[in-house]
Amino acid sequence: MLAKLTSKNQITLPKAAISHVDATDYFDVTVDNGRIVLTPVRVQQAKAVRDKLKQLGITEQDVKDAIAWARR
């Protein structure tokens, strides 16, 4: 199977190749001895939320306090 690299560094993967892996929108990309290796990845929504909260400096205690405040 062939896949063409576009001028914008994009590749469309052949349907025949994709049909052999679980459905996913994301792939981990590594280079191994001059070969590009794509590994299907499932993005965990909860992990993305936790990472964003950490980036914003919001702690678990902040969340607990906000929930307690909202329930009053």
C-alpha positions in Angstrom: 0.0 0.0 0.0 1.2 3.5 -0.7 0.4 6.8 1.1 1.4 10.1 -0.4 2.9 12.9 1.8 1.4 16.2 0.9 3.2 19.6 0.8 1.6 20.3 4.2 3.2 17.1 5.7 -0.1 15.2 5.8 -0.7 11.6 4.9 -4.0 9.9 4.2 -3.8 6.3 5.5 -5.2 3.6 3.2 -8.6 2.3 4.3 -7.3 -1.2 4.0 -4.6 -0.5 6.6 -7.0 1.3 9.0 -9.5 -1.5 8.9 -7.1 -3.7 10.8 -6.9 -1.5 13.9 -9.5 -0.4 16.5 -11.4 2.8 15.6 -9.5 5.8 16.8 -8.9 9.4 15.8 -5.4 9.7 17.3 -2.1 7.9 16.8 1.1 8.0 18.8 3.9 8.7 16.3 7.4 7.3 16.9 10.5 6.9 14.7 12.3 3.5 14.9 15.4 3.0 12.8 14.2 5.4 10.1 10.6 4.0 10.1 7.6 6.0 11.2 5.4 3.9 13.5 1.8 4.8 14.2 0.1 3.3 17.2 -3.6 3.9 17.8 -4.4 5.8 21.0 -7.6 6.4 22.8 -7.7 9.8 24.4 -9.2 9.6 27.8 -11.6 12.5 28.4 -11.2 12.4 32.1 -7.5 12.6 31.8 -7.8 15.6 29.6 -10.0 17.3 32.2 -7.6 16.5 35.0 -4.6 17.8 32.9 -6.5 21.1 32.2 -7.4 21.5 35.9 -3.7 21.0 36.8 -2.6 23.5 34.2 -5.0 26.0 35.6 -3.8 25.4 39.1 -7.2 24.1 40.3 -6.8 21.5 43.1 -9.0 18.6 44.2 -9.8 20.6 47.3 -10.9 23.6 45.1 -13.3 21.3 43.3 -14.7 19.9 46.6 -15.1 23.4 48.0 -17.0 24.6 44.8 -19.3 21.6 45.0 -20.0 22.2 48.7 -20.7 25.9 47.9 -23.1 25.0 45.1 -25.0 22.6 47.2 -25.8 25.1 49.9 
